[in-house]
């Protein structure tokens, strides 16, 4: 009993740390977004200035040696391409930051029409990069299949949390298995989003360690985790099931085979029920 109480206290401390980290992440994301907006806006302005410069060069091309004229044209084209890349990747960074803010500070129970495939794709890769940052040398083969689906009326930040929880667990089991079987093992994740009638179906499969019967039976128990202390709170799966089944009136199911891998399937209605 004493050991259980100590374990529970430690898990509560970890949960408190995660909550504080979420607030800190939201603050950092907000501060980063402002300079990124400046980068994007000034890149677009610079691109327009290059257009003006091109017009001036064209008006005076007859006065310039052909070699200089050609070189100026090449430089302008390279600058336009570079500026376009800056805008593209800046907007990509903004979308990631908005996703973080959505999860950290989204209004509770606000159902809106959302592109589920876009949410899943975003958090598949956010979780992957987070895993690579915390476990050096980790890598995985990620296969995505996103069918054309209708937008679903959901709480986007909650669906994001659910996907993130599942992806974090999937990547962790891949990493842990790779430590035990480094030779001949290629970590793999298969993710798909499809529409079946009036439902959206999200499928996340891994070829990790799978689960024993005992773990399968206790999977949704609060504070149950197979990870070492400090690496898991034991709340992720209970929260995920609550999001899908209680809040969105869907189903969360899984198939697993010890030593082979696990596949989770989230199914929820397109329209709010």
N, C-alpha and C positions, 0 to 999 in steps of 0.2 A: 504493500500500500504506500509506504514511504517513497519507494522508487517511482511509483506511478504519479504521485503528487509532484515530485521533483521534475519528472519528465513533462507533466502538464504545465508547471510553472515556466520551464524553459521554453516550451512551445508558445506560450502566451507572450513571453518576452520577445520571441522571434516575430510573432504576429504584430506586436507593437512597433518593432523595428521596421517591418514592412510598411506599416501605415505611415510612419514618419518618412520613410524613403519615398513613398508615393507623393506626399506633400512636397518634399524637396524636389523630386523630379518635375512636378508640375511647375514649381517656381523657376527652375532652371530652363525648362522648355519655353516658358513664357518670355524669359529674358533673351534666349537665343533667337526667338522668332523675330524680334525687332531688327537686329542687325542683318538677319537673312533677308528681310523685306527690303532693306536698303540695298543689299547686294543685287537682288533681283531687279529692283526698280532702276538702279543706275546702269545695270547691264542693258536693259531695254532702251534706256535713254541713249546710251553709247551706240547701240545698234542703229538708232535713228540718226545720230550724228554721222555715222559712217555712210548712211544713205545720202545725206547732204554732201558729204565729202566726195562720194562717187559722182554725184551730179556735177560738182565743180570740176572734177577731173575730166569728166566726159565733155564738158563745155570747152575745156582748154587742152584737149588731147592733141590737137593739131600742132600746138606749140611745144609739145614734149617729144623727146626722142622715143621711138617705138619701144626700145628696150626698157626705158624708165616707165613708160606707160604700162607695159605688160607687168613689170615688177610691182607697181602700185596696185594694179588690179589683183594680183595674187595675194599681196599683203592684206588688202581689204577683205578678200574672200576668207582668208585664214582668220582674221579678226572676227568677222561675222560668225564663223563656225564656232570659234572659241566662246564668244558671248552667248551663242545659242546653247552651248553645253553648260555654261554657268547658270543660265536661267533654268534649264531643264533639271539640273541636279539641285539647285536652290529650291525649286518648287517641290521636288521630291523630299528634301529635308523638311520643308514646311508641312507637307502632308504627314510625315512621321510625327512631327511635333504636335500637330493637331490631334493625331491619334492618341498620343500620350496624355494630352490635356483632356481628351474625351473620356478616357478611362479614369483619370484622376479626379476630374471635377465635373463630370457629366451629371445632369440633373436626374435624380432617381425617378424611375417609372415613366420616363418620357418616351413614348412609342412614336417612332418616325419611320418613314419608308427608307430603307437602306439597301445598298448593294452588298449582299452577303459575300459574294466571291471576292470583292475588293477588300472587305474586312478580313476574311480568312487569309488571303494572300499577304496582306500587310503584317499580320501577327505571326504567320508562319516564319517570315524572315526576321521580324523583330526578335522573336524567341531564339532563332538560330544564331543571330549575331550576339545576343546576350550570352548564349551558351558558349560560343567561341571565345568571348571575352573572359569568361570565368573559368573555362577549362581549355587551357592552351593545347593546341594540337588536335582539337576535336574537329571532325568533318563528317559530313553526311551527304548522301545522294538524295536530292529532293525532287520528287516527281509530282507535278500539279496538273489537275484536269478540271477546268472550270467551264461548265456548260452555260449557255445563255439562259438566264433565269429571270423571273420577275423580281422586282424589288419586294422585300418582305418588310412588314410593319413590325419592328422590334425595338428593343432598347439597345442601341448600338454599343454603348460602353459595356453592357452586360454580356452581349454576344462576344465582344472582344475579350473580356475576361475569361469566358468559357474556352474560347479557342486558345488563348495564351496558357491557361492551366493545362490543357491537353497536350499542347506542343511542348511545354516545359517538361512534362513527364515523359513524353516520347523521346525527346532529345537526351534526357538524363539516362533513360534505360539503354539507349544506343551507346552513349559514352561509357556507361558502366560495363556493358557487355564487351565493348572494344578493349577495356582494360583487362578483362579476363581472357578474351580470345583475340589477341592482336593480329594473329596470322590467318589469312584467308577469309577474314570477315569484313564485309563492306556495309556499314550502317546505311539504312535506307528508310525514307519516309514517303508514303503515297498519300496525297491529299486530293480530295475531289469535292466539288459542290455541284449538285444537280437539282432538278425539280421533278417531283413525282406527284402529279395531280395538283392538289392545293397545298402541298408541303415542300419545304426546302430540306434537302438532305446533305449534311456535311459529314464526310468520312475521312478519318485520320488513322492510317495504319503504319505500324513500324515493325521492323524485324529484330526488335530488341530481345530482352530476356523473358517477356511474357510474365504471367502471374500464376502462382500456385493456387490451389483451391482455397486455402486459408486467406490469402491476400484478396482473392476475388470476393469472398464473402464479407470481408471487412472493408472493402474499398471505399465505401461512402461513410464510414464511421468518422465522426469528428475526432480530430487529433491523431488519427491513425496514419502512420507513414512508414515506408520502408527505407527512407533516406536517413543518413546520419543526422544527429542533432545539429541544428544550425543550417541545414540545407533544405528542410521541409517543415511545414507547420502542421500537416495532416488535415488541412481545411479545404484544399483546392478542389478535390473531387466532390465533396459535399456541397460546396458553393456552386460548382458547375452543374450538378444535378438539379439544385434548387432553381438556378437560372433557366435551364431548359424545360424542366417538367412543371415547376410551380408558376414561375413568372410568365413563361411563354407557352405553357400548355402543350409541350412537345414530349419527346421521348429521348432518353439517353441510354444507349445499349452498348454492349461490348462483347467481343469474342476474343479469347486469348488461349494461348497454348504455351505452357512453361518451356522456356528455352528457345521458342520460335518467334514470338512476337504477339502484338495486341492490335486490335482494330476497334476504335470507338466510332459510333455513329450517332450524330445529333440530328434529330428530325423535329421540325417545328413548323407551324402553319404560316403561310404567306400573309394572311390577314390576322389581325389581332382578334383573339377569342375571349 
